[in-house]
Each structure stands twice: as structure tokens, then as C-alpha cells.
Amino acid sequence: MDEHEAAVRRTGRKVAAHERERAEHIAAVVAALKAGKRPTDVASWSPFTPAHLRKLARGAGIPPARKGRSPGAP
């Protein structure tokens, strides 16, 4: 294996690890949102913006919070 092939393989492993970690992070974010955490709260723990978190929530079937109500409020 020459140095170029080795570099490509190393980079490929790094990209794959990053993709796995990102998928794990998204799963944790969705779980927090399903548990009733607000997107703005989750955003403070995440590199994602509240808007992106809401997009992830909609993609996971989590409905938007009603206006003027916090999640989990009666």
C-alpha cells in the first residue's frame, strides 16, 4: 500500500466515524424531543440550531408545539 492509498483509507475511516457519530447525535436529539424537551433547550446542548432541530422533529413525526404552550403542558 503506497502513501496515497493509506491517506485515502485513513480519511475514509474518519468520514465513516463522523457519519456514525452524527447519526447517534441525531438519534439522541430526537429522543430528547420525543421526551418533551424544547428545541431551544436541546439546541443549547447541540451544535444544531433550533430551526434544524424542529426540522428533525417533524421528520421524526413529532408534531409542533401549540402556540403559547410548552411541550407537556396540559
Buried (B, 14 or more C-beta within 10 A) or exposed (E): EEEEEEEEEEEEEEEEEEEEEEEEEBEEBBEBBEEEBBBEBBBEEBEBEBEBBBEBBEEBEBEEBEEEEEBEEE
